[in-house]
Amino acid sequence: MTMLRRSAAVFAAAITTIGWSMAPATAGITASRNPVSAGFADTFADPVIVRGDDGLYYAYGTSDPLREGEKVTHRIPMARSSDLQRWTYVGDAFKTLPPYASTSASLWAPDVRRIGSRWVLYATVTETSAGAGASAIGVATAPTPTGPWTWAPEPAVPPRAAPGGGWWWTFDPAQLTTPDGRKYLYYGSYFGGIWVSELTADGLRVTGPATRVAIDNKFEGAYVVRREGFYYLFASSANCCAGPTTGYSVSVGRSRSPLGPFTDRDGLRLDVSRAGGTPVIAPNGNRWVGTGHNGLVTDRRGQDWFVYHAIDRDDPFLDEPYGINERPMLIDRLDWLNGWPTVNGGAWASDGHDRPPPTPVPGRLLVSDEFADLGPTWEFVRPDPAVTVSGGALRWPVQGADLTGSGNDAGVLLRKPPEGSWIAETRVALPLGEDTVRNYQQAGLIAYADDDLFARLSAVAIWNTRQVEFGKEMPYAGKLSYGGTIVGAPGETVTWLRLAHHVDPVNGEHEYRPGVSRDGKHWTWGGVWTLPAGTSPRIGLIAHGGASPAVTASFDYLRFYKW
């Protein structure tokens, strides 16, 4: 939900489109009508849903205007439905802020639960009297899911001073009650990470020590559920609010304890520099980007549904051409495959004519450059004399340069790809070390139309983390828009990267899906970026970034396989 510039699982072998066309688990859902909030709101971000004692469903969203052109900010808007598909706005939870809030504070990312005989609502309070940037988790109670809500006099989680100055981001609450009746609250965001604390029995304040369960600078928007003896921590990554290039996505780890450690399907922890995370949903190439900040609701028949927000890439802002990012509420099936959750069986966000993003499988080798030299098939945009080729490797000291924005001073080494559908692969060593700040040193693959239209897949240092980001830049309404989605974790010394390409048979767009591996055998496939029909993107290598001292990227090959 926060506005950051953040530079970014293996699906079942046989993926089918499991979605709204199947026998509905809740009466009334027979076809996709995403976004489900369209009947009452153009934007309804950071949504959660609960089922009331009356059998109806209640949804809550972040404070925003609900409609384009509306000048009123609704403080935690609420909606009601009998079938999870048709929703009616029923008012705002609050007319006033809690007593400790600054007058300029906003209320974000609510979570609502039944605790005892009353309903409890948690929400991010963005500013408090403790000082500028001192956020907190506010808490309120009510006799019904729609109120009236009464603020507790003190926050459930007070502002937390960061060790190096300022305030940790105390955002995005999510409450959990374990089978033994103990209550926990998860909270936090990019600055500080995600934490969990035990709550008092009434759920109104945290008590005891806090435990960090997900690393800073990668995760926010926690939501935790218990299933078959595991606790599953869902968390969102990347930038929530980059308009048409928003790559917000959700991944998951699980633990036998609500306090973690949480690990993904490959055994990678979520609380370390090279943090893991099994993908649950990411952009899939249709209209929806920025698919993130989720909740879960189970219907009367026991089917789990994934509630989240997304951005229509053709209508990304509430008041065009720019303004608040328009993030309506979407709902899709949540399927559990071999103990791991994925939305729509791997098809991800539905828009009425769904197909899963194809799982790329390499066929015969089409082209192989093992870097004996750089032949005439290569072209350098802004040649870098520091690049050398010897001993079967291309070595490139990371440039103190970039492609994002209008600067465009980084070199790009390109070649023409094969025709049709293919998978490009490289193996790159990038000795970024652990924890050291090297913003935003990176190296990897790029699909390049021009300096302002590209999709870049790279192992990258983002503050203390090491991530693999798939970023896109494009012109939009007279400006440049850049955003990224996170694919997975790079290897400690070597990372394998793939870009799978095909042309959409309906609209002619180039679709690129990224893959990452830490051993060259097991691959995690991430979200899709598209480049326009009629363009002829080339494929190549990049090595650039920010902070010094620079490290040297070493590429072992660039190969193209038939897909």
Secondary structure as GFF3:
##gff-version 3
##sequence-region A 1 563
A	DSSP	beta_strand	48	51	.	.	.	ID=ss1
A	DSSP	beta_strand	57	60	.	.	.	ID=ss2
A	DSSP	beta_strand	77	81	.	.	.	ID=ss3
A	DSSP	beta_strand	87	92	.	.	.	ID=ss4
A	DSSP	beta_strand	107	115	.	.	.	ID=ss5
A	DSSP	beta_strand	118	125	.	.	.	ID=ss6
A	DSSP	beta_strand	136	142	.	.	.	ID=ss7
A	DSSP	beta_strand	150	151	.	.	.	ID=ss8
A	DSSP	beta_strand	174	177	.	.	.	ID=ss9
A	DSSP	beta_strand	183	189	.	.	.	ID=ss10
A	DSSP	beta_strand	193	199	.	.	.	ID=ss11
A	DSSP	beta_strand	206	214	.	.	.	ID=ss12
A	DSSP	beta_strand	220	227	.	.	.	ID=ss13
A	DSSP	beta_strand	230	237	.	.	.	ID=ss14
A	DSSP	three_ten_helix	243	245	.	.	.	ID=ss15
A	DSSP	beta_strand	249	255	.	.	.	ID=ss16
A	DSSP	beta_strand	278	281	.	.	.	ID=ss17
A	DSSP	beta_strand	288	298	.	.	.	ID=ss18
A	DSSP	beta_strand	304	312	.	.	.	ID=ss19
A	DSSP	beta_strand	329	337	.	.	.	ID=ss20
A	DSSP	beta_strand	340	343	.	.	.	ID=ss21
A	DSSP	three_ten_helix	344	346	.	.	.	ID=ss22
A	DSSP	beta_strand	365	369	.	.	.	ID=ss23
A	DSSP	beta_strand	379	381	.	.	.	ID=ss24
A	DSSP	beta_strand	388	390	.	.	.	ID=ss25
A	DSSP	beta_strand	393	397	.	.	.	ID=ss26
A	DSSP	beta_strand	412	415	.	.	.	ID=ss27
A	DSSP	beta_strand	422	429	.	.	.	ID=ss28
A	DSSP	beta_strand	442	450	.	.	.	ID=ss29
A	DSSP	beta_strand	453	462	.	.	.	ID=ss30
A	DSSP	beta_strand	465	476	.	.	.	ID=ss31
A	DSSP	beta_strand	479	488	.	.	.	ID=ss32
A	DSSP	beta_strand	494	503	.	.	.	ID=ss33
A	DSSP	beta_strand	510	517	.	.	.	ID=ss34
A	DSSP	beta_strand	523	525	.	.	.	ID=ss35
A	DSSP	beta_strand	529	531	.	.	.	ID=ss36
A	DSSP	beta_strand	538	544	.	.	.	ID=ss37
A	DSSP	beta_strand	552	562	.	.	.	ID=ss38
###
